[in-house]
Amino acid sequence: MNNSKSLHKKAAGINQEGKLLQQFLQLTSDLWCIVTEDCCYQQLNGCYWKNLLGWNESELIAKPMLAFVHPEDIEATSKALFDLGKNQVIEKNVRHRHKDGSYRWISWKLNKNEDELICGIGKEIAANELQNLPSELYLAGDENIYKLIESTCEKVEFIKHKLQQTQRKLNFIKSEYIQNSKILINQNSHSSDIADIYELEKQIEDTLSYEKLLQSLFTTQEENTLEKIIDNIPQGILLLDSKYKVIITNQNARDYLNLFGKTDSSNILNKVIGEAIEELISSSQEKIVRKFIPDNFPEQIFEIVIQLLIPKPNQNQWLVTIHNVSSLVQNDLEVRKALKKEKELNILKSSVVNTVSHEYRTPLTNILLGVQLLKKHHGNLDSKRQIRCFEHIEKSSKHLVQLVDNMLLVNKAESDRLELHRTSLNLVLFTEQLVEDFKLVQGSYHTINFIHNCSCTKAFLDSTLLRQILTNLLCNAIKYSPDGGQINLNLTCNNNVALFKIKDQGIGIPEPDKPKLFESFQRGSNAGAIRGNGLGLVIVKKSVELHGGEIWFDSVVGNGTTFYVKLPF
């Protein structure tokens, strides 16, 4: 019983000590953490992690420590933790990821206890301390370029501060030297005093050497860093002073200047893109943007941006950036073409819906009315009226079949699946028979004349496609001549080439509609209520092209249209 009380008392004491230790650690200004054997955070002072690295305690506990370490430091950190012996203390500089995606240098002191738990206390490495680290440890690449610039600026400021201290020291020594020299001269000093003067001169020389060393260090640090930054920029970069002298440049800019720029022996920029720099830069503008195409590279497009950085009289500094925007312009053109194509497809889709719905509705309505009439009044209709209903249904059905056939034929033609099968034809006889068929089905409003002055009895053409060509052109001539009139089909043959000419006296084609007349679902804007689906001329053009021929037309609104078809055989 006593032993049990004693154990409880010891446990309470240990628990109290643990709480006190945790409370003490929470008051420390540094990061601390306890990491398990599998490198996961077990305990830490959350408020300081939040302030320094942006992470809440709940976002870190039970998470792998290495998940928050810079990728380039993971291997070295993992090895250091694995090799850490019990009760051994090591120091390790590690880049930790901030919640915003940047990285911060943390100097850790790490210790492993008997329970294989790793305890660590970390402190952020100040910018002026980073200069003591090897450069490869803190140059993290493009993703930390802004952090690099920030730390570099801090180092530059530190070096400037040292230079100012050195200059003050130098001024003090100089003034002391001048004062002592005057005293020695006035006192007609002995050789030992003159030796003091020499000692002062030596001290001045040493100080000057120290100053030069720091200046060299400052220049090297600043120039090397700046050079690394601008050399990794894909654009050409030029910094000009008020006299247009090139102060800073990168390799891309030097390459571009060789193509379309000119500098003199003093490194002053005289011309760029064929213009004098004085004319290109206007004092009233703080930013000039020009796009241009070099004469020796007509396929390339460049953009030059000139921006005033320091607007002071006689102290102006201009930043010039040169960028090859050929790919950007090409991408922009492709996007515009795609948008235009999409717009055309949307218009085409609307035209298809409107045309098909209109063209299909009329014959379907006729069929439906004929069927309903026969169904309702079949007993009261005489044979003539019944035959008339059947004829309407048959005619409408054939029209629907023709519409479907045209759609299928256009689809074949546009997908390059329309085939050409040449056979020997008597062109005169073939055309005469076709015209006679039209005369049988047409009314008295139109007179179709076939005129020929050749005896072409053997032409190798595709009879099916030729019938499509002539049928569509004759149908259009009849359809778009609502007031009737003469329709002439002329045929001439010469040097194995047949030339068909179909002329009507119809409504003609408006000038704005002519360029798109051979496209799907395109019709003349003056067609009005005349039935049509805008597919006939598409079929005609594809059929002519398969023969290796040509098609064109002349038309005047109100004076008719003439189509010409040239077919080699």
Helices and strands as residue ranges (DSSP letters): H 2-26, E 31-35, E 41-44, H 46-53, H 57-60, G 65-68, G 71-73, H 74-83, E 89-97, E 103-112, E 118-124, G 127-132, H 135-138, G 142-144, H 145-186, H 191-231, E 236-240, E 246-249, H 251-260, E 261-263, E 269-272, E 275-276, H 277-280, E 287-292, E 302-310, E 317-324, H 326-377, H 383-414, E 423-425, H 427-441, E 446-452, E 459-461, H 463-479, E 485-494, E 497-503, G 511-516, H 536-546, E 550-555, E 561-568
